[in-house]
Amino acid sequence: MLLLNARSLNPGGDTCWKLGLIRDYVLNEKAPIVTIAVTETWFKGYHSDAQVQIPGYDVFRSDRVNRVGGGCALYVQCSLAVSDTTCFASKDNNMCAVYVDQINTIYAVVYRSESSVADFQSLLFVYYRIYHYCLY
C-alpha cells in the first residue's frame, strides 16, 4: 500500500503535476502496489473519475463538500475485484472503504480535519458497520 497526503491533486489547478508524478511512480515501480490511499485530494464533484484516473487502478473517492481542501481517494488495482464500497462525507471528515472478498481485506482511507470531533464519531460508526458486515 502506498499512502500519500497530497495537499491537492486538483486536475484543473496548479498542482495537477502531482497526479502525473504518482502515475509515473506507480507505472515504473518494480514491486506491484496493490492500493494507493490519498488524503487531501481536494477533488470536487465536477472532477470526473477519468480526470483523476491512474492506469490499472479503479478509483473510489470521497470529495469534501462546501469547503476548500480535504477529501480522500482510494486507488485499487483492477486485478482485485472490489465486492463492497462505502464512502462517507461530512463537513469535516471523509472516508472511502472497500472490501476485497478474494483476500478477505478491507482497505480504507480517512481524511479528518483538525476541528472534527462529533463528525468523527459518526465516521467511526460507519467504519464499524463495514467491518462487522464484511468480516463477520
N, C-alpha and C positions, 0 to 999 in steps of 0.2 A: 504494500500500500504506500502510496505517495500522499503526503499531507502538506498542503500549502495554505498560508494566509496571503492571498494575492493582493489585497488592498486595491482592487479594481482590475477586472478583466473586461471592462466595458468595451464591446466590439466597435462602438462608434466614437470612443473617446481617445484621449492622447496616451492611454495605457494599453491600447489594443495589441501592441507588440508583445506583451507578456503572454498572451494566449499562443502566439506563434512560437515563443521560446518553449513553452510547455509541450506543444505538439512536436517540435524538433527533438526535445529531450526524450519523450516517450517513444518516438519512432526510431531513434538511434540507440536506445538502451538495449544492451545485450540480454539482460535478465528481464523477463516479462513483468510488467506492472499490472496487476490484476485490477486494482481500483485506484482512483485518484480522488481524494477528498479536498475540496477547496472552500475556504471560508473567505468572507468579504469579497464576493464576486462582483458586487454592485450591479448585477443584472436586473433588468426591469422586464415587465410583461411584454413590452414591444420588441424585445430582443428575441429573435427566433432561435430554436434549438440548432438550426443549420448554421447560424452565425457563430455559435459557441461550441460547435462540434469538434471533437478530436477523432481522427480516423481510427476505426477499430474499437470504438467505445460508444456505449449508449450513455446519454446524459440524463440525469434526474436533478431537478432544480427546485429550490425554494427561494423565490425572489423577495426582497424586502419591499414592503408596500408603504407608500406615502412618506418615505424618508430616504435620505441620501445614504449610500454605503450599505454595509451589511449583506445579508444573503449568503447562500451556500449552494454548492453543487457537488454531485457525486457522479463520477465517470466510472462505468463498469465495463470491463472487456466484453465485447459482443459474444465471445465464445461461452460466456456464462449466462444461463437462462435465468433471468430475474423472475421469480414467481409471485412476488408481492412487493408493493411500494407504498410508502406513506410520506407525505410532505406536510410540514407544519409551518405556518407563518403567523406571527403576531406582530404587534407594534415593535417589539424589541428583540424577538428571537426567531430563528429559522432552524429547521431540521429537515434533512432528507434521510430516509432509511429504506433499504431494500433487503429482501430476503432471497438468498440463492439456495434453493431446495437441494440441488445436487451435491452441495458441500455443507448443507445444514448450517449456514452462516448468515448473520445479519451484519450488513455494513451500514454505518450511519455517520453523518457529519452534522455538526451543530454550530450555528453562529449564535452567540449570546452577547448582547450589549452590556456595557457596564451598569446601566441603570435598571436592568431587569431583575425582578425578584418573583413576584406573583406569576407573571407570564412563564417564567422558567419552570415553576412547579407544574403548570399545565403541559409544557413540553415534556417533562419527565413522565407525566402520566400517560401521554401518547406513546412514548417510547416503551414504557412498561407494558402497555397493551400489545404492542407489536411483539415484544419479547415473549410475552406469555402466549400469544396466539401462534406464533411461528415455531417456537421451540418446545411447546408442551401440548 
